Amino acid sequence: MTPHRIGFLYWPGTKALTLSLAEEALRVAQRVHPEVVYELVFLQAEPLAAGDWRLPGEPWAGHLEGLDKLFLLADAPPAQVSAGLAAALKQQVRGGCVIGGLSAGVYPLAQLGLLDGYRAAVHWRWQDDFSERFPKVIATSHLFDWDRDRLTACGGLAVLDLLLAVLARDHGAELAGAVSEELVVERIREGGERQRIPLQNRLGSSHPKLTQAVLLMEANIEEPLTTDEIAQHVCVSRRQLERIFKQYLNRVPSQYYLELRLNKARQLLMQTSKSIIQIGLSCGFSSGPHFSSAYRNFFGATPRDDRNQRRSNSPFELTSTPVERG
């Protein structure tokens, strides 16, 4: 049988887990079903630096040819795509190759316009940044998306979920189920399932009033509710609500709410080009000084200093980021 050629093009820093999840699913499929024949091709998008994790494959040789599917892998958004590689990727698409991005591998696809008008599963950590930079892409919080000839997975175990879906589409659900059994996967997850674990698991508690209160907080970041308003909405007294938070989260509701807003603000600082004052207001702070003071007290640095420090250590840059006073 003619082998189905699948390429994996990865950037420096890609974790072995991201690649091995995809590779193992395909290798197990060949082992349990002799009529399934894959030829796997591993390529480096850029030369690896000394000390980088050594994954299989060699630097791509200036051309990409004869691939049925090609997956781009990265565990941090690459800064740019070389002109030669960009041309080769676009040529693959024109030739009918199904192309996909795993984890931050969605970034180079989006940079080249290859996801414009397509759904793309983006890790929740990068949602704000990705949506701002690539408004023509329909960024989703799904585990994975299969939109026509584009395949994307948010990363982690969702990579395996996507490859199981590929096996099911190409060879039938029975094979995907056999591979799942071989890998001791409890169940095959659908692409549209949510990325983040249920709130009660994140909180470490299933107390219904606590869950309701935190959901209200998460839904009201820009215009925070008072503790009395939250207690009223969840039908408990203020004192009872404070006891619940103290028992399960070891903090009062107002402190948990403040930390929630500050963590959201930090995410926006690192992932968007919004001004510091815009971020402060969108996270419920009445003024720039109020936001800066609360942020410094919690994180030990002003918003401006924290943004500049993290940007200097980042492998990519956001466009048109103003420099403001913190």
C-alpha positions in Angstrom: 0.0 0.0 0.0 1.1 3.6 -0.7 2.0 5.1 2.7 0.2 8.2 3.9 2.9 10.8 4.4 2.5 13.0 7.5 5.1 15.6 8.3 5.8 17.3 11.7 7.6 20.6 11.4 8.7 21.9 14.9 10.3 25.0 16.3 13.0 25.1 18.9 11.7 24.6 22.4 9.0 22.2 21.4 8.4 19.7 24.2 8.9 16.1 23.5 5.4 15.3 24.9 3.7 17.4 22.2 5.4 15.5 19.4 5.3 12.1 21.0 1.6 12.1 21.7 0.9 12.6 18.0 3.6 10.1 16.9 2.6 7.4 19.3 -1.1 7.5 18.2 0.0 6.9 14.6 2.5 4.2 15.4 0.0 2.3 17.6 -2.5 2.5 14.7 0.0 0.8 12.4 0.7 -1.9 15.0 -3.0 -2.7 15.6 -4.2 -2.4 12.0 -1.7 -3.8 9.4 -3.5 -2.1 6.5 -2.7 1.4 8.0 0.6 2.6 6.6 2.1 5.9 7.6 5.4 7.5 6.7 6.3 10.0 9.3 8.6 12.9 8.4 10.2 15.0 11.1 11.6 18.5 10.3 13.1 21.3 12.2 11.7 24.8 11.3 14.8 26.5 12.6 18.3 25.3 13.6 18.4 24.2 17.2 20.6 26.0 19.7 23.1 24.2 22.0 21.1 22.7 24.9 17.8 22.5 23.0 15.9 19.2 23.5 16.9 16.9 20.6 13.8 15.7 18.8 13.9 13.4 15.8 14.5 14.9 12.4 16.8 17.3 10.5 16.5 20.9 9.5 14.1 21.3 6.6 16.0 21.5 3.3 14.4 24.4 1.6 11.3 22.6 0.3 8.4 20.6 1.5 7.0 18.0 -0.9 4.8 15.0 -1.2 3.1 15.3 2.2 -0.6 14.4 2.7 -0.7 16.2 6.1 1.6 18.6 7.8 1.5 19.6 11.4 3.4 22.7 12.8 4.4 22.3 16.4 5.6 24.9 18.9 5.3 25.4 22.7 5.8 29.1 22.6 4.7 31.5 19.8 7.5 31.7 17.2 8.7 35.3 16.6 8.5 34.9 12.8 8.5 32.6 9.8 11.4 32.8 7.3 10.5 33.9 3.8 11.6 30.5 2.4 9.6 28.5 4.8 6.6 30.7 4.3 6.7 30.1 0.6 7.1 26.4 1.1 4.1 26.2 3.5 1.9 28.1 1.1 2.9 25.9 -1.7 2.0 22.8 0.3 -1.5 24.3 0.9 -1.9 25.1 -2.8 -0.9 21.5 -3.6 -3.8 20.1 -1.4 -1.9 19.2 1.7 -4.0 19.3 4.9 -2.2 21.5 7.3 -2.5 21.9 11.1 -1.1 23.6 14.1 -0.5 22.0 17.5 -0.2 24.1 20.6 1.5 27.4 19.6 1.9 25.9 16.1 -1.2 27.9 15.3 0.8 31.1 15.4 2.9 30.6 12.3 -0.2 29.5 10.4 -2.0 32.6 11.4 1.0 34.8 10.7 0.9 33.6 7.1 -2.8 34.1 6.7 -3.4 30.4 6.4 -6.1 30.4 9.1 -8.0 33.5 8.0 -11.7 32.6 8.0 -11.1 29.2 9.7 -11.8 28.1 13.3 -8.7 27.5 15.3 -8.3 25.9 18.7 -6.1 28.3 20.8 -4.8 27.5 24.3 -6.7 29.5 26.9 -3.3 31.1 28.0 -3.0 32.8 24.5 -6.6 33.5 23.8 -6.4 37.3 24.3 -3.1 37.8 22.5 -4.1 35.6 19.5 -7.5 37.2 19.1 -6.0 40.6 19.1 -3.2 39.8 16.7 -5.3 37.7 14.2 -8.8 39.1 14.1 -9.5 37.2 10.8 -9.1 33.9 12.6 -12.1 32.4 14.5 -10.2 31.6 17.7 -12.0 29.0 19.8 -11.5 27.6 23.3 -12.1 24.1 22.0 -9.8 21.2 22.6 -9.3 20.9 18.9 -10.9 22.1 15.6 -11.1 20.4 12.2 -12.3 23.1 9.8 -12.2 21.9 6.2 -8.5 21.3 5.5 -7.2 22.9 8.7 -6.5 21.0 11.9 -5.6 22.7 15.2 -5.2 21.5 18.8 -4.7 23.7 21.8 -1.9 21.6 23.2 -1.3 19.0 25.9 -3.5 15.9 25.7 -5.7 17.6 23.2 -3.0 16.7 20.6 -3.8 13.0 21.2 -7.6 13.8 21.0 -7.0 15.4 17.6 -4.9 12.5 16.2 -7.6 10.0 17.4 -10.1 12.1 15.4 -7.8 11.9 12.4 -7.6 8.1 12.7 -11.4 7.9 13.1 -12.0 10.1 10.0 -9.4 8.3 7.9 -9.9 4.7 9.0 -13.0 4.5 11.1 -14.1 4.8 14.7 -13.2 1.2 15.4 -9.5 1.8 14.8 -9.6 5.0 16.9 -11.2 3.1 19.7 -8.5 0.3 19.4 -5.7 2.9 19.6 -7.5 4.5 22.6 -7.6 1.2 24.4 -4.0 0.5 23.6 -3.0 3.9 25.1 -5.3 3.4 28.1 -7.2 6.5 27.3 -10.4 6.6 29.3 -12.5 8.1 26.6 -12.2 9.8 23.2 -13.0 13.5 23.8 -14.8 15.6 21.2 -13.1 18.6 19.8 -15.7 21.0 21.0 -15.2 20.1 24.7 -13.8 22.9 26.9 -10.1 23.2 27.7 -10.2 24.3 31.3 -11.1 21.8 34.0 -14.4 22.4 35.8 -14.5 25.2 38.3 -15.1 22.9 41.3 -12.0 21.0 40.4 -9.9 24.1 40.2 -11.3 25.3 43.6 -10.8 21.9 45.2 -14.4 22.0 46.5 -17.8 21.1 45.2 -19.6 23.4 47.7 -22.5 24.8 45.5 -22.6 28.3 47.1 -18.8 28.7 46.7 -19.0 27.6 43.0 -21.9 30.0 42.3 -20.1 32.9 44.0 -16.9 32.4 42.1 -18.8 32.1 38.8 -20.4 35.4 39.5 -17.0 37.0 40.2 -15.6 35.6 37.0 -18.5 37.0 35.0 -18.2 40.5 36.6 -14.6 41.5 36.3 -15.1 45.0 34.7 -17.8 46.0 37.2 -17.2 44.1 40.4 -20.0 43.2 42.7 -19.9 43.9 46.4 -19.7 41.0 48.8 -23.3 41.8 49.9 -24.5 41.6 46.3 -22.8 38.3 45.8 -24.2 36.9 49.0 -27.7 38.1 47.9 -27.4 36.4 44.5 -26.4 33.0 45.9 -29.0 33.3 48.7 -26.8 33.3 51.8 -25.9 35.9 54.4 -22.7 37.9 54.0 -21.3 36.3 57.2 -22.1 32.8 55.9 -20.4 33.5 52.5 -17.3 34.7 54.3 -17.2 31.5 56.4 -17.5 29.4 53.2 -14.6 31.3 51.5 -12.5 31.1 54.6 -13.1 27.4 55.1 -12.4 26.3 51.5 -10.1 29.0 50.1 -8.6 30.5 53.2 -9.4 34.1 52.3 -12.4 36.4 52.4 -14.5 36.9 49.3 -13.2 40.4 48.6 -9.6 39.2 48.7 -10.3 36.3 46.3 -12.2 38.6 44.0 -9.3 41.1 44.0 -6.7 38.4 43.2 -9.0 37.1 40.4 -9.1 40.6 38.8 -5.4 41.2 39.2 -4.5 37.8 37.6 -6.8 38.7 34.7 -5.1 42.1 34.4 -1.7 40.4 34.3 -2.8 38.1 31.6 -4.0 41.1 29.5 -0.7 43.0 30.2 1.4 40.1 28.8 -0.9 39.1 25.9 -2.4 42.3 24.5 -1.2 45.8 23.5 -3.9 47.5 25.5 -2.7 50.4 27.6 -2.2 49.9 31.3 -5.1 52.3 32.1 -7.4 50.4 29.7 -6.5 47.1 31.4 -7.0 48.6 34.8 -10.5 49.9 34.0 -11.5 46.6 32.2 -10.6 44.7 35.4 -12.7 46.9 37.7 -10.1 49.4 39.0 -11.4 53.0 39.3 -8.2 54.7 38.2 -4.6 54.2 37.1 -3.0 54.8 40.5 -5.5 52.5 42.2 -4.7 49.7 39.7 -0.9 50.3 40.0 -0.9 50.3 43.7 -3.0 47.1 44.0 -0.9 45.4 41.4 2.4 46.3 43.0 1.1 45.2 46.4 0.2 41.8 45.0 2.9 41.0 42.4 5.7 43.1 43.9 6.1 45.2 40.7 4.2 47.9 38.9 2.2 46.9 35.9 4.6 48.8 33.6 7.7 47.2 35.2 6.2 43.7 35.1 5.1 44.1 31.4 8.6 45.3 30.4 10.4 42.6 32.3 8.3 39.8 30.9 8.4 41.2 27.4 12.2 41.3 27.5 12.2 37.5 28.3 9.5 36.6 25.8 10.2 34.8 22.5 7.8 37.0 20.6 6.6 40.6 20.7 3.2 42.2 20.4 2.8 45.0 17.9 2.3 48.6 18.7 2.6 48.3 22.5 2.7 51.8 24.0 4.9 52.7 26.9 2.9 54.2 29.7 3.5 55.3 33.2 2.6 52.6 35.7 
